[in-house]
Amino acid sequence: MKKFLTTAFLFTLAVAAFAQVPGAPAPGIFEGKFLAHIALAIAAAGCGMAQGKAVVAACEGIARNPQAAGNIRTTMIIGLALIEALVIYVLVAAFAVK
C-alpha cells in the first residue's frame, strides 16, 4: 500500500509539473509559482516526518536511560531547529520566485 501511495503521489506531481505550457502565463492564483509551492509542500511534509522520527527516537532514548534525559532533550531541540530551518529556506526561496 505504501508503494502505491508513493507512486500515486509522484505521478500526481509529475502530471501537474509537466502539464504547464512553456512560455504561457500560469492560470489562476499560481502566477508562475506553482513548482515553488509544490517544493514548499514537499519540504513541509518531509520536515514533519523528520521531526516526528526525532521526537520518537528521543522519547525511546529517555525511556531507556532516564539519567541522560537532559542531554537527549538538548540535542533533540537543536536537531529540531535545524530541521525546521530547511523548511524556512524553502519558504524564502518560494517567496523569491517571481
C-alpha positions, 0 to 999 in steps of 0.5 A: 500500500505504501508503494502505491501511495508513493507512486500515486503521489509522484505521478500526481506531481509529475502530471501537474509539473509537466502539464504547464505550457512553456512560455504561457502565463500560469492560470489562476492564483499560481502566477508562475509559482506553482513548482515553488509551492509544490517544493514548499509542500514537499519540504513541509511534509518531509520536515514533519516526518523528520521531526516526528522520527526525532521526537520518537527516537528521543522519547525511546532514548529517555525511556531507556536511560532516564539519567541522560534525559537532559542531554537527549532533550538538548540535542533533540531541540537543536536537531529540531531547529535545524530541521525546521530551518530547511523548511524556512529556506524553502519558504524564502526561496518560494517567496523569491520566485517571481 
